[in-house]
Amino acid sequence: NRLNGPVVGRFEQAWAERLGSKHCLATANGTSALFTSLNALGVGPGDEVIVPPYTFVATINVVLLQHALPVFVDTDPHSFQIDARKIESAMTDSTTCLMPVHVGGAPADLDTILEIGRKRNVPVLEDACQAHLAEWRHKKVSTLGTLGCFSFQASKNLNSGEGGAIATQDDRLIAECRSFHNNGRAAPGAGFSYGRNGCNLRLTEFQGSLLLTQLTRLEDQSRAREQNAAYLTEQLQQIPGITPARPHDGCTRNAYHLYMFRYDAAKFDGLSRSLFLKALAAEGVPGSGGYGPLNKEPFLANTLNSRAYKAVYPAARLRDALERMSNLPENDRLCEEAVWFTQTMLLGGRSDMDQIAEAVRKIHRHASALKAKA
């Protein structure tokens, strides 16, 4: 593993340079990068963390592992990102971290989020697990907040099967992260002495080697995704009922881990999204309905009603937390209308984009017949 090898260190240096970050620490996966970061920030029982509901469950699980409370803020319907305009009203004196997610590879509204963090003296932890090389005002995401985290899981634009990384400019925080992810060892070469609690969340040398090789093609693949996504958007936005996700104005580079759009069944003669996806598949175009309403998953109530949470929080506060989770109408609507294409679909030629667009146009022309046949 990395304790006796140089490869992971070389990757950390290469990725930090690519990002323009002072520090980079590789971890076992993206979840462990987030988990390590929350521990370095000292987030714990009694704290609240602002999170989006439109994200992978790992964003929430790491908060729950700290016995903190996730506070969901509704989704912006145009960008599919957290609605930054609603963050401040969701904060309390117990808010200790803002954790925006750059969903699908497009940045959340960092101008607004970073300003709130500065004003309220609350750190911003960027979940950039889907946003390799994405930029906000020409700066790489993960470098604008207090800390930023990546995933290198098999579906990601930069992958090693599993893996993750933390980026930060902060000397103290990277030392805390390094210690925590290495079972709390006080410092490199410290032997069996420990500076804090910790966990074994190290990346292996084998995965580091894979990542160094993958880095050699990341830029070319990123450009291909951007060009194909722009071309596809030109075509899809002309089809009634199809509304591609619109990045915020500050987005100067979209990583396009996902190509996302909203599907309006009413403009397809009432053809349901599930039948639309089935028809797409029949045309050789695989699509997905994406995330469900994470804030309504039963495990959240089960966790907040667990013995551990009841030992930390008064019953009234837990009831209030669950009530606040339930009312996110824009996210509910998005979860019913979203359609995704994966990043690998954007690595083909222009003819592949033409095939996708023609499949959607064909379904639109024949929506009534498809509905009747179903």
C-alpha positions as CSV (number, residue, x, y, z in Angstrom):
1,N,0.0,0.0,0.0
2,R,1.0,3.7,-0.1
3,L,2.9,3.4,3.2
4,N,5.8,1.7,1.4
5,G,5.4,3.0,-2.2
6,P,5.8,6.3,-4.1
7,V,3.0,6.0,-6.7
8,V,0.1,7.4,-4.7
9,G,2.3,10.4,-3.8
10,R,3.0,11.0,-7.4
11,F,-0.6,10.9,-8.3
12,E,-1.5,13.3,-5.4
13,Q,1.1,15.8,-6.7
14,A,-0.1,15.5,-10.3
15,W,-3.8,15.9,-9.4
16,A,-3.0,18.9,-7.1
17,E,-1.1,20.5,-10.0
18,R,-3.9,19.9,-12.4
19,L,-6.4,21.4,-10.0
20,G,-4.3,24.3,-8.9
21,S,-4.5,23.1,-5.4
22,K,-1.8,23.4,-2.7
23,H,-2.6,20.0,-1.3
24,C,-4.2,16.7,-2.4
25,L,-4.7,13.6,-0.4
26,A,-5.8,10.3,-2.1
27,T,-8.4,8.2,-0.3
28,A,-10.0,4.8,-0.7
29,N,-13.1,6.3,-2.4
30,G,-15.2,9.4,-2.7
31,T,-17.3,8.6,0.4
32,S,-14.2,8.3,2.5
33,A,-12.9,11.6,1.1
34,L,-16.1,13.3,2.4
35,F,-16.0,11.3,5.6
36,T,-12.4,12.3,6.3
37,S,-13.1,15.9,5.5
38,L,-16.0,16.2,7.9
39,N,-13.8,14.7,10.6
40,A,-11.1,17.2,9.9
41,L,-13.6,20.0,10.1
42,G,-14.8,18.6,13.5
43,V,-18.4,18.1,12.4
44,G,-20.1,15.9,15.0
45,P,-23.2,15.3,17.2
46,G,-25.5,18.3,17.5
47,D,-24.3,19.9,14.3
48,E,-26.2,20.6,11.1
49,V,-24.9,20.3,7.6
50,I,-26.6,21.9,4.6
51,V,-27.0,19.4,1.7
52,P,-28.9,19.0,-1.5
53,P,-31.6,16.3,-1.9
54,Y,-30.6,15.7,-5.6
55,T,-27.4,13.7,-5.0
56,F,-26.0,10.3,-4.4
57,V,-26.7,8.9,-0.9
58,A,-23.0,9.1,0.1
59,T,-23.4,12.8,0.6
60,I,-25.9,12.2,3.3
61,N,-24.4,9.0,4.8
62,V,-21.2,10.8,5.8
63,V,-23.2,13.3,7.7
64,L,-25.2,10.6,9.5
65,L,-21.9,8.7,10.3
66,Q,-20.9,11.8,12.3
67,H,-24.3,11.8,14.1
68,A,-24.9,15.2,12.7
69,L,-28.2,16.3,11.1
70,P,-28.5,16.7,7.3
71,V,-30.5,19.8,6.4
72,F,-31.9,19.6,2.9
73,V,-32.3,22.7,0.7
74,D,-34.6,22.4,-2.4
75,T,-33.3,22.0,-5.9
76,D,-33.0,24.8,-8.5
77,P,-35.2,23.5,-11.4
78,H,-33.0,25.0,-14.1
79,S,-29.5,23.8,-13.1
80,F,-30.5,20.7,-11.1
81,Q,-28.1,22.0,-8.4
82,I,-28.9,23.1,-4.8
83,D,-30.9,26.3,-4.8
84,A,-28.3,28.6,-3.2
85,R,-30.8,31.3,-2.7
86,K,-32.6,29.2,-0.2
87,I,-29.5,28.1,1.8
88,E,-29.3,31.0,4.3
89,S,-32.9,30.6,5.5
90,A,-32.3,26.9,6.2
91,M,-29.3,27.7,8.5
92,T,-29.4,27.9,12.2
93,D,-26.8,28.5,15.0
94,S,-26.0,24.7,14.7
95,T,-25.0,24.9,11.0
96,T,-21.3,23.9,10.9
97,C,-20.8,23.1,7.3
98,L,-22.2,23.8,3.8
99,M,-21.8,20.9,1.5
100,P,-22.9,21.7,-2.1
101,V,-22.7,19.0,-4.7
102,H,-21.6,19.7,-8.3
103,V,-24.2,17.3,-9.6
104,G,-23.6,15.8,-13.0
105,G,-20.3,17.7,-13.4
106,A,-21.7,21.3,-13.4
107,P,-20.8,23.6,-10.5
108,A,-23.4,24.7,-8.0
109,D,-23.8,28.5,-7.5
110,L,-20.5,29.0,-5.7
111,D,-20.6,32.8,-5.8
112,T,-23.7,32.7,-3.5
113,I,-22.6,29.7,-1.4
114,L,-19.1,31.0,-0.7
115,E,-20.4,34.4,0.2
116,I,-22.8,32.8,2.7
117,G,-20.0,30.7,4.1
118,R,-17.8,33.8,4.6
119,K,-20.6,35.9,6.1
120,R,-21.7,33.2,8.5
121,N,-18.1,31.9,9.2
122,V,-19.1,28.4,8.1
123,P,-16.8,26.2,6.0
124,V,-17.8,25.0,2.5
125,L,-17.0,21.4,1.6
126,E,-17.4,21.0,-2.1
127,D,-18.6,17.5,-3.1
128,A,-17.0,17.5,-6.5
129,C,-17.2,13.7,-6.9
130,Q,-18.8,14.0,-10.3
131,A,-17.0,17.1,-11.4
132,H,-13.4,16.3,-12.6
133,L,-11.9,19.5,-14.2
134,A,-15.1,21.4,-13.9
135,E,-14.6,25.1,-13.4
136,W,-16.3,28.1,-11.7
137,R,-15.1,31.4,-13.2
138,H,-12.0,29.6,-14.6
139,K,-11.0,28.0,-11.3
140,K,-11.2,24.3,-10.8
141,V,-14.0,23.2,-8.5
142,S,-12.7,21.7,-5.2
143,T,-10.3,24.6,-4.9
144,L,-12.8,27.4,-4.1
145,G,-14.2,26.0,-0.8
146,T,-12.5,25.1,2.4
147,L,-12.1,21.5,1.1
148,G,-13.2,19.6,-2.0
149,C,-13.7,15.9,-2.6
150,F,-13.5,13.7,-5.7
151,S,-14.5,10.1,-6.5
152,F,-12.6,7.8,-8.9
153,Q,-15.3,5.1,-8.8
154,A,-15.7,3.1,-12.0
155,S,-18.5,5.3,-13.5
156,K,-16.5,8.5,-13.0
157,N,-14.7,10.6,-15.7
158,L,-11.4,9.8,-14.0
159,N,-11.5,6.3,-12.5
160,S,-9.5,3.6,-10.9
161,G,-12.4,1.2,-10.1
162,E,-12.6,2.8,-6.6
163,G,-10.7,5.8,-5.2
164,G,-11.1,9.3,-4.0
165,A,-9.2,12.5,-3.2
166,I,-9.4,15.6,-1.0
167,A,-8.1,19.0,-2.2
168,T,-7.4,22.0,0.0
169,Q,-5.2,25.0,0.4
170,D,-5.2,24.7,4.2
171,D,-2.1,23.2,5.8
172,R,-3.8,22.4,9.1
173,L,-6.8,20.7,7.5
174,I,-4.7,18.5,5.2
175,A,-2.6,17.4,8.2
176,E,-5.9,16.4,10.0
177,C,-7.1,14.6,6.9
178,R,-3.8,12.7,6.4
179,S,-3.8,11.6,10.0
180,F,-7.5,10.6,10.1
181,H,-7.3,8.5,6.8
182,N,-4.2,6.7,8.2
183,N,-5.7,5.4,11.4
184,G,-4.8,8.6,13.3
185,R,-1.0,8.3,12.9
186,A,0.6,11.4,14.2
187,A,2.8,12.0,11.1
188,P,4.4,10.1,8.3
189,G,7.0,7.8,9.8
190,A,5.7,8.2,13.3
191,G,5.4,4.4,13.8
192,F,2.9,3.3,16.4
193,S,2.1,6.7,17.8
194,Y,-1.2,8.5,17.1
195,G,-2.3,12.0,17.0
196,R,-6.1,11.5,16.9
197,N,-8.8,9.0,16.2
198,G,-8.9,7.7,12.6
199,C,-9.7,5.0,10.1
200,N,-7.9,3.1,7.3
201,L,-9.0,5.0,4.2
202,R,-5.8,4.9,2.2
203,L,-5.6,4.4,-1.6
204,T,-3.4,1.6,-2.8
205,E,-0.4,1.9,-5.1
206,F,-2.1,-0.1,-7.8
207,Q,-5.0,2.4,-7.9
208,G,-2.6,5.2,-7.9
209,S,-0.9,3.8,-10.9
210,L,-4.2,3.4,-12.7
211,L,-5.0,7.1,-12.0
212,L,-1.7,8.4,-13.3
213,T,-2.3,6.6,-16.5
214,Q,-6.0,7.7,-16.7
215,L,-4.8,11.3,-16.2
216,T,-3.0,11.2,-19.6
217,R,-6.3,11.1,-21.5
218,L,-8.6,13.1,-19.2
219,E,-8.3,16.4,-20.9
220,D,-8.9,15.0,-24.4
221,Q,-12.0,13.1,-23.1
222,S,-13.2,16.2,-21.3
223,R,-13.1,18.3,-24.4
224,A,-14.9,15.6,-26.4
225,R,-17.7,15.5,-23.8
226,E,-18.1,19.3,-23.8
227,Q,-18.2,19.5,-27.6
228,N,-20.7,16.7,-28.0
229,A,-22.9,18.0,-25.2
230,A,-23.0,21.4,-26.8
231,Y,-23.9,19.8,-30.1
232,L,-26.6,17.6,-28.5
233,T,-28.1,20.5,-26.6
234,E,-28.5,22.5,-29.9
235,Q,-30.7,19.7,-31.2
236,L,-32.6,18.6,-28.1
237,Q,-33.7,22.1,-27.0
238,Q,-35.5,22.4,-30.3
239,I,-37.8,19.4,-29.4
240,P,-40.9,20.4,-27.5
241,G,-40.9,19.0,-24.0
242,I,-37.1,18.5,-23.7
243,T,-35.3,21.1,-21.5
244,P,-31.6,20.4,-21.0
245,A,-30.1,21.4,-17.6
246,R,-28.8,24.9,-17.7
247,P,-25.5,25.6,-15.9
248,H,-25.2,28.7,-13.7
249,D,-23.5,31.7,-15.4
250,G,-20.4,31.2,-13.3
251,C,-19.8,27.8,-14.9
252,T,-16.8,28.2,-17.3
253,R,-16.4,24.4,-17.7
254,N,-18.9,21.6,-17.3
255,A,-17.4,18.1,-16.7
256,Y,-20.6,16.4,-18.0
257,H,-20.4,13.3,-15.9
258,L,-24.0,13.2,-16.7
259,Y,-26.0,14.8,-19.6
260,M,-29.3,15.8,-17.9
261,F,-32.6,17.1,-19.2
262,R,-36.2,17.5,-18.1
263,Y,-38.9,15.5,-19.9
264,D,-42.4,17.1,-20.1
265,A,-44.8,14.2,-20.7
266,A,-47.6,16.7,-21.7
267,K,-45.6,17.7,-24.7
268,F,-45.3,14.1,-25.7
269,D,-49.1,13.5,-25.8
270,G,-49.0,12.3,-22.2
271,L,-46.4,9.5,-22.8
272,S,-45.0,8.7,-19.4
273,R,-41.3,9.1,-18.6
274,S,-41.0,5.3,-18.1
275,L,-42.5,4.7,-21.6
276,F,-40.2,7.4,-23.0
277,L,-37.2,5.7,-21.6
278,K,-38.4,2.3,-22.9
279,A,-38.8,3.8,-26.3
280,L,-35.3,5.3,-26.2
281,A,-33.9,1.9,-25.3
282,A,-35.7,0.4,-28.3
283,E,-33.9,2.9,-30.4
284,G,-30.5,1.9,-29.0
285,V,-30.2,4.9,-26.7
286,P,-29.9,3.9,-23.0
287,G,-31.3,6.5,-20.6
288,S,-32.1,6.7,-16.9
289,G,-34.6,8.5,-14.7
290,G,-31.8,9.4,-12.3
291,Y,-32.2,10.1,-8.6
292,G,-35.4,9.7,-6.5
293,P,-36.3,12.0,-3.7
294,L,-33.5,11.2,-1.3
295,N,-35.1,13.3,1.5
296,K,-38.1,10.9,1.6
297,E,-36.1,7.7,1.9
298,P,-37.3,5.7,4.9
299,F,-33.8,5.1,6.2
300,L,-33.6,8.8,7.2
301,A,-36.4,8.5,9.7
302,N,-35.1,5.1,10.9
303,T,-31.7,6.7,11.5
304,L,-33.0,9.7,13.3
305,N,-35.1,7.5,15.5
306,S,-32.2,5.2,16.3
307,R,-30.8,4.8,19.9
308,A,-27.7,6.9,19.0
309,Y,-29.6,9.9,17.7
310,K,-32.1,9.8,20.6
311,A,-29.2,9.9,23.0
312,V,-27.9,13.1,21.4
313,Y,-31.0,15.0,20.4
314,P,-34.2,16.0,22.1
315,A,-37.3,14.3,20.6
316,A,-38.7,17.7,19.5
317,R,-35.5,18.5,17.5
318,L,-35.6,15.2,15.7
319,R,-39.3,15.7,14.8
320,D,-38.5,19.1,13.5
321,A,-35.6,17.8,11.4
322,L,-37.8,15.2,9.8
323,E,-40.5,17.8,9.1
324,R,-38.0,20.1,7.4
325,M,-36.9,17.2,5.2
326,S,-40.4,16.5,3.8
327,N,-41.2,19.8,1.9
328,L,-39.0,20.1,-1.2
329,P,-41.5,20.5,-4.1
330,E,-39.0,21.5,-6.8
331,N,-36.9,18.4,-6.1
332,D,-40.0,16.2,-6.1
333,R,-40.9,17.6,-9.5
334,L,-37.4,17.1,-10.9
335,C,-37.2,13.5,-9.7
336,E,-40.4,12.9,-11.8
337,E,-39.1,14.6,-14.9
338,A,-35.3,14.1,-15.1
339,V,-33.6,12.0,-17.8
340,W,-29.9,11.2,-17.8
341,F,-27.3,10.0,-20.3
342,T,-24.0,8.8,-18.9
343,Q,-20.7,10.4,-19.6
344,T,-19.5,7.5,-21.8
345,M,-22.3,8.3,-24.3
346,L,-20.6,11.7,-24.9
347,L,-17.3,10.1,-26.0
348,G,-18.6,9.0,-29.4
349,G,-18.7,10.8,-32.7
350,R,-21.2,13.4,-33.9
351,S,-23.1,10.6,-35.6
352,D,-23.9,9.2,-32.1
353,M,-25.3,12.6,-31.0
354,D,-27.3,12.7,-34.2
355,Q,-28.7,9.2,-33.4
356,I,-29.7,10.3,-29.9
357,A,-31.4,13.4,-31.1
358,E,-33.2,11.6,-33.9
359,A,-34.4,8.9,-31.4
360,V,-36.0,11.7,-29.3
361,R,-37.6,13.3,-32.3
362,K,-39.0,10.0,-33.5
363,I,-40.5,9.3,-30.1
364,H,-42.0,12.8,-30.1
365,R,-43.6,12.2,-33.6
366,H,-45.0,8.8,-32.5
367,A,-45.8,9.5,-28.9
368,S,-49.5,9.1,-29.3
369,A,-49.2,5.7,-30.9
370,L,-46.6,4.6,-28.4
371,K,-49.0,5.5,-25.6
372,A,-51.9,3.7,-27.2
373,K,-49.8,0.6,-27.7
374,A,-48.8,0.5,-24.1
